[in-house]
Amino acid sequence: MGIAVLLFFVAIAIASGLGLTADSRDSADWKPTTDGLRGRC
């Protein structure tokens, strides 16, 4: 089981290094707000 977890993290690290991963947060940490509400623009 331990080797499977290690291989999983190695695969994720390789994919990240190759640019094959995406940010699933949709850039929510930097989008501007208007009175605390985030618009669609």
Residue frames as a rotation matrix with the C-alpha (Angstrom) as fourth column:
MET 1
0.569 0.823 0.000 0.00
0.823 -0.569 0.000 0.00
0.000 0.000 -1.000 0.00
GLY 2
0.432 -0.470 -0.770 2.80
0.221 -0.773 0.595 2.40
-0.875 -0.427 -0.230 0.86
ILE 3
-0.650 -0.717 0.253 4.48
0.387 -0.026 0.922 1.94
-0.654 0.696 0.294 -2.51
ALA 4
-0.124 0.698 0.705 1.19
0.978 -0.032 0.204 2.71
0.165 0.715 -0.679 -4.29
VAL 5
0.795 0.386 -0.468 0.85
0.507 -0.847 0.163 6.03
-0.333 -0.367 -0.869 -2.45
LEU 6
-0.016 -0.902 -0.431 4.47
0.102 -0.430 0.897 6.88
-0.995 -0.029 0.099 -3.24
LEU 7
-0.675 -0.209 0.707 3.96
0.674 0.216 0.707 6.07
-0.300 0.954 -0.005 -6.93
PHE 8
0.381 0.888 0.258 0.82
0.923 -0.381 -0.053 8.21
0.051 0.259 -0.965 -6.98
PHE 9
0.734 -0.123 -0.668 2.65
0.175 -0.916 0.361 11.25
-0.657 -0.382 -0.650 -5.65
VAL 10
-0.423 -0.905 0.043 5.57
0.193 -0.044 0.980 10.68
-0.885 0.423 0.194 -8.02
ALA 11
-0.376 0.366 0.851 3.13
0.926 0.178 0.332 10.52
-0.030 0.913 -0.406 -10.96
ILE 12
0.737 0.663 -0.131 1.47
0.668 -0.744 -0.009 13.76
-0.103 -0.080 -0.991 -9.84
ALA 13
0.346 -0.699 -0.626 4.86
0.045 -0.654 0.755 15.46
-0.937 -0.290 -0.195 -9.47
ILE 14
-0.651 -0.574 0.497 5.93
0.482 0.193 0.855 14.37
-0.586 0.796 0.151 -12.97
ALA 15
0.026 0.752 0.658 2.63
0.988 -0.121 0.100 15.52
0.155 0.648 -0.746 -14.49
SER 16
0.805 0.239 -0.542 2.96
0.406 -0.889 0.210 18.86
-0.432 -0.390 -0.813 -12.71
GLY 17
-0.076 -0.944 -0.320 6.51
0.093 -0.326 0.941 19.28
-0.993 0.042 0.113 -13.96
LEU 18
-0.725 -0.148 0.673 5.39
0.637 0.228 0.736 18.62
-0.263 0.962 -0.071 -17.51
GLY 19
-0.870 0.412 -0.270 2.57
-0.427 -0.904 -0.005 21.16
-0.246 0.111 0.963 -17.24
LEU 20
-0.730 0.594 -0.338 -0.20
0.102 0.584 0.805 18.58
0.675 0.554 -0.487 -17.51
THR 21
-0.441 0.578 -0.687 -2.09
0.892 0.193 -0.410 19.70
-0.104 -0.793 -0.601 -14.41
ALA 22
-0.293 0.445 0.846 -4.70
0.270 -0.811 0.519 22.45
0.917 0.380 0.117 -14.05
ASP 23
-0.996 0.023 0.082 -5.80
-0.084 -0.403 -0.911 24.66
0.012 -0.915 0.404 -11.19
SER 24
-0.488 0.866 -0.108 -9.29
0.702 0.463 0.541 23.44
0.518 0.188 -0.834 -10.30
ARG 25
-0.351 0.341 -0.872 -9.96
0.734 -0.478 -0.483 26.48
-0.581 -0.810 -0.083 -8.11
ASP 26
0.270 0.475 0.838 -10.71
0.929 -0.357 -0.097 28.56
0.253 0.804 -0.538 -11.22
SER 27
-0.539 -0.657 0.527 -8.51
0.503 -0.753 -0.424 31.42
0.676 0.036 0.736 -9.99
ALA 28
0.496 0.868 -0.034 -10.94
0.527 -0.270 0.806 32.18
0.690 -0.417 -0.591 -7.17
ASP 29
0.292 -0.431 -0.854 -8.15
0.920 -0.117 0.374 33.42
-0.261 -0.895 0.363 -4.92
TRP 30
-0.694 -0.643 -0.326 -7.43
0.535 -0.762 0.364 36.56
-0.482 0.078 0.873 -6.96
LYS 31
-0.344 0.620 0.705 -10.67
0.761 -0.256 0.596 37.58
0.550 0.742 -0.384 -8.67
PRO 32
-0.946 -0.030 0.324 -11.91
-0.115 -0.901 -0.417 41.04
0.305 -0.432 0.849 -7.70
THR 33
-0.375 0.865 -0.333 -15.09
0.927 0.359 -0.110 41.57
0.024 -0.350 -0.937 -5.71
THR 34
-0.582 0.334 0.741 -17.69
-0.098 -0.934 0.344 44.33
0.807 0.128 0.577 -5.53
ASP 35
-0.037 0.514 0.857 -18.96
-0.944 -0.299 0.139 44.77
0.328 -0.804 0.496 -1.98
GLY 36
-0.417 -0.256 0.872 -17.87
-0.680 0.724 -0.113 41.21
-0.603 -0.640 -0.477 -1.23
LEU 37
0.561 0.648 0.516 -19.70
-0.062 0.654 -0.754 39.68
-0.825 0.391 0.407 -4.20
ARG 38
-0.577 -0.811 0.099 -17.77
-0.033 0.145 0.989 38.17
-0.816 0.567 -0.110 -7.07
GLY 39
0.320 0.720 -0.616 -19.18
-0.656 -0.300 -0.692 39.03
-0.683 0.625 0.377 -10.49
ARG 40
0.577 -0.032 0.816 -18.98
0.419 0.869 -0.262 37.07
-0.701 0.493 0.515 -13.73
CYS 41
0.980 -0.198 0.033 -16.75
-0.076 -0.519 -0.851 39.56
0.186 0.832 -0.523 -15.59
